[in-house]
């Protein structure tokens, strides 16, 4: 088994599935985890069609005991993990007035979007730096933050806060892992066509047509997946800790 292995959280659909497929096409075998089974069959078929092996595991990344078990499973399944993609995430329970944000919605976003990727990455990184850790290909840690790491959305404050926080987590891991030869990337998707944005399709159709982003189209999960695969396979080797905007130019301020 000489192909490197990638572990992707939130792997059964959307950006997670697209990342799995792009990594398989780039030469990785893929391990996926998520909360539910639905969608894993489609992800597995797409990964195999792209040339990789696929296995999956049910885990809640907000449960720290489950995280330790998940990483143990992943490391043992094919003899190590070279790439981690922290993709699992949630939005606000309800968009609206920040004066009405509930502690439950705040804690949910911070637990899943910030705390979970920190501890998943910590468990993986500890194994990466241990003596005898495999290196069958390029290694990397990837954090999926959001355009909201730089752009405030007051109608989902808890989500925005969690994404700027995980962006800082990525930078801190980049400092620590540089001495180990493991680059770290912060991926900031913009308006991407996924289940999370399905409820606001009409709103963003209108705003995109009006010039919300210079590239006037929805982003697709495959746009993000291809960017991740390019980075982890060494397309930009003299970079770590950087934020890569996959958003059609949304992040640029315009007069």
N, C-alpha and C positions, 0 to 999 in steps of 0.2 A: 504494500500500500504506500505508494510514493506521492500520490496527490496530496497537496495541503488540504486542510479542513477549515471550513468557516462555520461559525455558530451565529445564527440570526434569531433574535427575539422578535416576537410578533410576526411570525413567518408565514401565516396561513393565507394572507391576502394583501392587497394593496402594495405599499412600498416594501413590506417585508418579502412578499412573494417575488416581486420584481428584483429585489436584491439577491435572493437565492438563485434566480435564473441567471442573472448577469454574472454572478460569481462562478456558477457551474460552467458557463461558457468561457470564463477566463481561466479555467483549470482547477477549480476547487470542488471537493466533495462538500456537501452541505448538511448541517444539522439545524433543525428548526424547533423552536418552542413557542407555545401560545397557550391561551386559556381554554380553548375549545378545539374539537376535532374538525368541525366543518371547514372545508377549504384546503385541508392538508393533502387530500388526494390530488387535487388540481395542482397544488404547488409541487408535489412529488413528481407528477407526470411531466410538468414543465421542466423541472430540474434534470430529469433523466433524458428528456429530449435534447436538452442543451449539453449533455455529455457527462453529467455528474451523478454521483450516488446521493440519495437523500434518506434521512431518517428523522423522525420527529418525536417530541416528548411534550406531554401536558404539564405545564408549570405556570404558577402565578408569580411573576417576578417581584411583586410587592411583599411576598412572604419570604423573609430572609433565610429561613430554614430550607424552604423549597429552592432558593437560589443556590445554596451550597450543594444540594443534591443534584440540581440540574447541571451545574458545572462539572461535578464529579462524573455524572453520566456522560456528558459531552467529551470530557477528556479521555475517558476510557473507551468510548465507542469505537473510534478509529485511531487511537493512539496519540491523541493530542489535538490542540486547536491552534491554528496559526492566525486566524482572523476572527474578531468579534464585531458584530454589528448590533449595536443597542438601538433597536427600532421600536420595541413595544412602547406604546404610549396611549394616552387618553386625552380627550378634550374636557372642557368644562361641562359639568352636569347640565347646566342651562346657561345660555348666553343671556346677558341682561345687565342691569344696573349693578355696579360693583358694591353698592351699599347693601345689596341683597345676597352677596356671595355667602354660602354656608360653609361652616368649618368642614363638613363632610366633603364638599366639592374641592375645597382648598387642599385638604389632606390627601385626597385621592390623586390629584394632579401631581403634587410634590412627591408622594410615595412612589408612583409608577413612573413619572417622567424624569425624576431627579435622583431620588434615593436608590431606586432599583438599578439604574445603569451604573451608579457609582459602585455598588456592592457586587454586581455581576462582573464588572471590569476588574475590581479588586481581586476577586477569586480567580479569574482567568489570568490576570497579570502575575499573581503570585506563582502560578504554575509555569508561566512563560519564563520567569527569571530563575527558576530552580535548575540545578545541575541536571543535565540530561534531557532537558526539554527539547522536543523535536523541532526542526526547522526545515520542512520539506518544500517551502516556497516562501514568498514574501509574507511578513507578519505585520499586523496593524490592529489598532483599536479604532472603531468608528462609533461616533455618537450622532444620532439624529436629533437635532434640535429643531429649529423652525425659523422662518422669517420673523416670527414674534420674539426671537432672541434680541432683535434690534428694533422692531416696530411694535409699539404698544397697542394693544386692543383692550380698551377699558371694559368692553362687554364680555371679556373672558380673561380677567386679570390673573386668576389663578393659573391658567394655562401659560400666559405670557411670562409670569414669574418663574414657573417651572422650567421654561425653555432657556431663559437667560441663565438660570442657575446651572442647568446641565451643560451649557456652553462653557461656563467657567470650570466645571468638573473636567471637561475635555482638555482644557488648557493645562490644568494641574497634572493630569495624567501624562500629557505630552512632555512636560518638564521631567517627570520621574522616569518615563520609559525611553527617553532619548538616549540615555547612557546604555540601554539594553538593545539599542538598534531597532526599536519598535515605534514607528510613527503613529501619531494619533490625529484623527480628522474630525472636525465638526461640520456636519452636513446640514445646511439650512434650507429645507424645501419651502417654496412659496405656496401658491394656490394649486394644489395637486388634486386630481380627480380620484378620490378614494371614498370609502364608506363614511369617513369622518366628515367629508365636505358635501355629501349627498344632500343633506337637508338645506344647504344654502346655495344650491346650484343656480337657481334663478338670480339670486343676488349677485353672484360672481360672474355669471354670464354677462350681465349688464355692465358691471364695473370693468371687466376685461375689455369689452367692446368700447368702453369710454376711455381706455388708456391706462388702466390701473398699473399695468406693467408694459414696458416698451415692446416686448414680444407679446403680441396680443392673442394669446391662446392659453388654455388650461395647461398646466404641467401634467404629465402622465407619470405613473409610478416607474415606468421604464426609464424616464429621464434621470430619476434619482438612482435607480439601480446601476445604470451604466456609469454614472459618475463615481459611485462607490467602487465598482470593479476597476475602473481606470486608476483610481488613487491607490488602492491596496496592492495592485500589481506593479506599482512603481512608475506611473506616468509622470509624477512630479516628485522626484526623489529627495530634493533639498527643501523639504517642507514638513513641518509638524506643528500641531496646535492651531493651524489656520482654520478659518471658517470659510466653507465653500458654499456660495449662494446658488441654489438650483431653483431659480425663481423668475426667470425671464426678465431680470433687471428690476424686479419689484423693489429691492432694497435701496435703489438709487433715489436720492432726493431730486426733485425736479421743480424748476420755477415755471 
